[in-house]
């Protein structure tokens, strides 16, 4: 996923001290710290992210 063209949005799991932004396409999901957008990023397969999300949204 080319992060320079990504559209990032704040995750609904973010709070006042822990802010996570998410960008996605059909195949992968990118995660980054919104307080340090130029820092490291984590990329996971979209299916794995969906499974993780479903585990927490019950």
C-alpha positions, 0 to 999 in steps of 0.5 A: 500500500503506497502510504503517501497516497493513503487516506488516513482516518482516526480509528473508533478505538482511539481515545484522548491518550491513544490515537490510532489512524487507519488507512485501507485498500482491498488487500491491506490495512495500515495503522499509525500513531496519529501523534506521530504520522511520519513515524512507523506504520504497521501493515496487515492483511485486510482479512486479518484486520477484519478478524481482529476488529470483529473480536473486539466489537462484540 
